[in-house]
Amino acid sequence: MIAIAHQYFMSILKDLKHPFFAKSFVVVLLLDIACVFVFFESGDISSVSSALTGAPIWFVFFYWLPTWSTALIVLRLRRKGYHSLLIEWMILVVHMTIGNQCVSWFIEYALNVEGGLNMGLGIIFNGLMWATCLYCSYAMLEYRHKASEQKLAMQKAKLQTLRYQLNPHFMFNSLNTISSYIHSDPNLADEVLHKLADILRYSLDTGELEETTIKEEIELINKYLEIEKTRFGNNLKVEITVDPRASDVSIPPLLLQPIFENCFKHCRTIESLHIQCRIYLKNDKVIIEVADNGYGFQESVLSFIHSQGTGIHNLRQRIELRPNGKLTLSNQSGAHVKVEMSV
């Protein structure tokens, strides 16, 4: 029996670590204090004195104990798979009604007030009213909290989905490059294959990460460009300028690769491809600009209404999920991509 009692007591202590208990204690305490201030406003000395004397009794037996005892029962029911708003509300009503009756008894015997509160059926009505108000308030807050958690989980799932759509697209293009050299230049194909393996390893290593540094992304881009140079040779010229202060800034993994890939996708008819990339900080934001000397974006791409391809479309969604994330496409001397995100 002692072992069972000890185990039960320890389980209660474990439940009391739930954030609800600390928060609810503060809420009901403030509620009790607010009720006392109502009597202060009345200006009646006898009412104020009674309120100050009865406040601890109301707090313990009407607010605190009924709320916590209900929460302990509800937590155990939910762990067993029972989650009924009606049942939980009824438990709170019963506890607050009993608590109201306890308050009446304590006021009668501890404070020598004949008849206690003299509320009669009002005790049940009072418990019903307060239990309904408190439970509806908590249910609303719990709903908002779950909605917020669900939204965050959906955003994370969406980011992962977008990344998995990007990676096969990049891998397909790279394998095409390797296949074009596998017979004519096996050594070169083997070299490109090893670089592709490094890129895919990076993708796997950052698969569960939400952020990486610009420095690591630039290292990945350099490997990617080495693969593309096997196709373009001396006809490819790339200039990458990174503000030293921005090197350790965190950005989503595999963010730069689809931007550079876009340059090759839309500039295949250009004999000499020139890509310029600038990464710098401005007004607590990291700015990434990538421009090429190609023919630029089609109007449908600039308007984000294109239906073919996933690169730019998914890139935009990933960026807009970041704080103050913004993707801007324009045609200047060629295609120009600008990414802005809060540091």
C-alpha positions in Angstrom: 0.0 0.0 0.0 2.8 2.4 0.9 4.5 1.7 -2.5 1.3 2.3 -4.4 0.7 5.5 -2.4 4.2 6.7 -3.1 3.9 5.9 -6.8 0.6 7.7 -7.0 2.0 10.7 -5.2 5.0 10.9 -7.5 2.7 10.7 -10.6 0.8 13.7 -9.2 4.1 15.6 -8.7 5.0 14.8 -12.3 1.6 16.1 -13.5 2.1 19.3 -11.5 5.1 20.2 -13.7 2.7 20.8 -16.6 2.8 24.6 -17.5 -1.0 24.9 -16.9 -0.6 24.7 -13.1 1.8 27.6 -12.8 -0.1 29.7 -15.2 -3.5 28.9 -13.7 -2.2 29.7 -10.2 -1.3 33.2 -11.3 -4.6 33.7 -13.1 -6.9 32.7 -10.3 -4.8 34.6 -7.8 -5.2 37.8 -9.9 -8.9 37.0 -10.2 -9.2 36.7 -6.4 -7.4 40.0 -5.9 -9.6 41.7 -8.5 -12.7 40.6 -6.6 -11.2 42.2 -3.4 -10.7 45.4 -5.2 -14.4 45.5 -6.1 -15.2 45.7 -2.4 -12.5 48.4 -2.0 -14.4 50.5 -4.6 -17.6 50.2 -2.6 -16.1 52.2 0.3 -17.9 50.2 2.9 -15.4 49.4 5.7 -17.2 46.3 6.8 -17.4 45.0 3.3 -13.7 45.7 2.8 -12.8 43.9 6.1 -14.9 40.9 5.2 -13.3 40.7 1.7 -9.8 40.8 3.0 -10.6 38.1 5.6 -12.5 35.9 3.2 -10.2 36.4 0.2 -7.7 33.6 1.2 -10.7 31.2 1.7 -12.2 32.0 -1.7 -8.8 31.6 -3.3 -8.0 28.3 -1.8 -11.3 26.5 -1.9 -13.1 28.1 -4.8 -10.4 29.0 -7.3 -7.2 27.2 -6.7 -8.1 23.7 -5.5 -11.1 23.1 -7.8 -9.0 24.3 -10.8 -6.0 22.1 -10.0 -8.0 19.0 -9.0 -10.0 19.3 -12.3 -6.8 19.7 -14.3 -5.2 16.6 -12.6 -8.3 14.5 -13.5 -8.5 15.9 -17.1 -4.8 15.1 -17.7 -5.2 11.5 -16.6 -8.4 11.1 -18.8 -6.6 12.6 -21.8 -3.7 10.2 -21.4 -6.1 7.3 -21.5 -7.7 8.7 -24.7 -10.8 10.4 -23.2 -11.1 14.0 -24.4 -14.7 15.3 -24.0 -15.3 19.0 -23.6 -18.6 18.3 -21.9 -17.2 15.9 -19.4 -14.3 18.2 -18.6 -16.6 21.1 -18.1 -19.0 19.1 -15.8 -16.0 18.0 -13.7 -15.0 21.7 -13.2 -18.6 22.6 -12.4 -18.9 19.9 -9.7 -15.5 20.9 -8.2 -16.3 24.6 -8.1 -19.8 23.9 -6.6 -18.2 21.8 -3.9 -15.6 24.5 -3.4 -18.3 27.1 -3.1 -20.0 25.1 -0.4 -16.6 24.7 1.4 -16.2 28.4 1.4 -19.7 28.8 3.0 -18.8 26.4 5.7 -15.4 28.0 6.4 -16.9 31.4 6.6 -19.6 30.1 9.0 -17.3 28.3 11.4 -13.9 30.0 10.9 -15.2 33.6 10.8 -18.3 33.0 13.0 -20.8 34.2 10.3 -24.1 32.6 11.1 -25.5 30.6 8.1 -22.3 31.0 6.1 -23.0 32.6 2.7 -26.7 31.9 2.9 -26.7 31.3 -0.9 -28.9 28.1 -1.0 -29.2 27.1 -4.7 -27.1 30.1 -5.5 -24.1 27.9 -4.6 -24.8 25.6 -7.6 -25.5 28.6 -9.9 -22.3 30.3 -8.8 -20.2 27.2 -9.4 -21.9 26.7 -12.8 -21.3 30.3 -13.9 -17.7 30.5 -12.8 -16.8 27.0 -14.1 -18.3 27.9 -17.5 -16.4 31.2 -17.7 -13.1 29.7 -16.7 -13.4 26.6 -18.8 -14.5 28.5 -22.0 -11.5 30.9 -21.5 -9.1 28.0 -21.1 -10.6 26.1 -24.1 -10.2 29.2 -26.3 -6.6 29.6 -25.2 -5.8 25.9 -25.7 -7.4 26.1 -29.2 -5.3 29.1 -30.2 -2.2 27.4 -28.9 -2.9 24.2 -30.8 -3.7 26.2 -34.0 -0.4 28.1 -33.6 1.5 24.8 -33.2 -0.3 23.2 -36.1 0.6 26.2 -38.3 4.2 26.0 -37.3 4.3 22.2 -38.0 2.7 22.8 -41.4 5.3 25.4 -42.2 8.1 23.0 -41.3 6.5 20.2 -43.3 6.0 22.5 -46.3 9.7 23.6 -46.1 10.8 19.9 -46.1 8.5 19.1 -49.0 9.8 22.0 -51.1 13.4 21.0 -50.4 12.7 17.4 -51.5 11.2 18.8 -54.7 14.3 20.8 -55.4 16.9 18.2 -54.8 15.7 15.6 -57.4 15.4 18.4 -59.9 19.1 19.4 -59.4 20.2 15.7 -59.3 18.5 15.0 -62.6 20.4 17.9 -64.3 23.7 16.8 -62.8 23.3 13.2 -63.9 22.6 14.4 -67.4 25.9 16.2 -67.3 27.7 13.0 -66.1 26.0 10.8 -68.7 27.2 13.1 -71.5 30.9 12.5 -70.5 30.8 8.9 -69.3 32.0 7.5 -72.7 33.9 10.4 -74.2 35.8 11.3 -71.0 35.4 8.7 -68.2 37.9 10.4 -65.9 36.0 13.7 -66.1 32.7 11.9 -65.5 34.2 10.2 -62.5 35.4 13.6 -61.1 32.0 15.2 -61.7 30.4 12.2 -60.0 32.5 12.7 -56.9 31.5 16.4 -56.7 27.9 15.4 -57.1 28.3 13.0 -54.2 29.7 15.8 -52.0 26.7 17.9 -52.8 24.2 15.2 -52.1 26.1 14.4 -48.8 25.7 18.1 -47.9 22.0 17.8 -48.7 21.6 14.8 -46.5 23.6 16.4 -43.6 21.4 19.4 -43.7 18.1 17.5 -44.2 16.9 18.0 -40.7 18.3 21.5 -40.3 16.3 24.6 -40.8 19.4 26.8 -41.3 23.0 26.8 -42.5 25.5 29.6 -43.0 26.2 31.6 -46.1 29.8 30.4 -46.0 28.7 26.7 -46.2 26.3 27.6 -49.0 29.0 29.3 -51.0 31.2 26.2 -50.7 28.3 24.1 -52.0 27.8 26.6 -54.9 31.5 26.4 -55.9 31.2 22.6 -56.2 28.0 23.0 -58.2 29.8 25.5 -60.5 32.7 23.1 -61.0 30.2 20.6 -62.4 28.6 23.2 -64.7 32.1 24.2 -65.9 32.5 20.7 -67.4 29.6 21.8 -69.8 30.5 25.4 -70.5 34.3 25.4 -70.1 35.8 28.8 -70.7 32.4 30.1 -71.7 31.4 30.3 -68.1 32.5 33.2 -65.9 31.2 33.6 -62.4 31.9 36.4 -59.9 30.8 35.9 -56.3 31.3 38.8 -53.8 30.4 38.1 -50.1 30.5 40.8 -47.4 32.7 39.3 -44.6 30.0 40.3 -42.1 27.5 38.1 -43.9 29.6 34.9 -44.0 28.1 33.5 -40.7 24.6 34.7 -41.4 22.0 31.8 -41.3 19.9 31.0 -44.3 17.8 28.0 -45.3 19.9 25.1 -46.7 20.2 24.7 -50.5 18.8 28.3 -51.1 21.5 29.5 -53.5 21.7 26.4 -55.7 18.3 26.8 -57.5 19.1 30.5 -58.1 22.3 29.7 -59.9 20.6 26.8 -61.6 18.1 29.2 -63.0 20.9 31.1 -64.7 21.9 28.0 -66.7 18.3 27.0 -67.4 17.4 30.2 -69.1 20.7 31.0 -70.7 21.5 27.9 -72.8 21.6 29.8 -76.0 24.2 32.3 -74.7 27.7 31.5 -76.0 29.4 33.0 -73.0 27.5 33.0 -69.7 28.5 35.6 -67.1 27.0 35.3 -63.6 27.4 37.9 -60.9 26.5 37.2 -57.3 26.6 39.8 -54.4 25.7 39.0 -50.8 25.7 41.8 -48.3 24.0 43.2 -45.2 21.7 46.2 -45.2 19.3 47.4 -42.5 19.3 44.2 -40.5 18.7 42.2 -43.6 20.8 39.9 -45.7 20.6 40.7 -49.4 21.4 38.1 -52.1 21.5 39.3 -55.7 22.3 37.0 -58.6 22.3 38.4 -62.2 23.3 36.9 -65.6 23.7 38.2 -69.1 21.0 36.0 -70.6 17.7 36.9 -72.2 15.9 37.3 -68.9 12.7 36.0 -67.5 9.5 35.5 -69.4 6.6 37.7 -68.3 4.8 34.8 -66.8 7.8 34.0 -64.6 8.1 37.6 -63.5 4.4 37.6 -62.5 4.8 34.2 -60.6 1.9 32.8 -62.7 4.0 30.2 -64.5 2.8 26.6 -64.1 5.8 24.7 -65.4 8.8 23.9 -63.3 9.3 24.0 -59.5 12.6 25.9 -59.0 11.6 29.6 -58.8 8.0 28.8 -57.5 9.3 26.7 -54.6 12.2 29.1 -54.0 9.7 31.9 -53.5 7.6 29.9 -51.0 10.6 28.9 -49.0 11.8 32.5 -48.8 8.4 33.9 -47.9 8.2 31.5 -44.9 11.2 33.4 -43.4 10.9 36.6 -41.3 10.5 39.5 -43.8 11.4 37.1 -46.6 11.0 38.5 -50.1 11.9 37.3 -53.6 12.1 39.8 -56.4 12.6 38.9 -60.1 13.4 41.5 -62.8 15.0 41.8 -66.2 18.0 44.2 -66.4 21.0 43.2 -68.6 19.6 39.7 -68.1 17.8 37.8 -65.4 18.1 39.4 -62.0 17.1 37.7 -58.7 17.0 39.5 -55.4 16.4 37.8 -52.1 15.8 39.7 -48.8 15.6 38.1 -45.3 15.9 39.4 -41.8 19.2 38.5 -40.1 
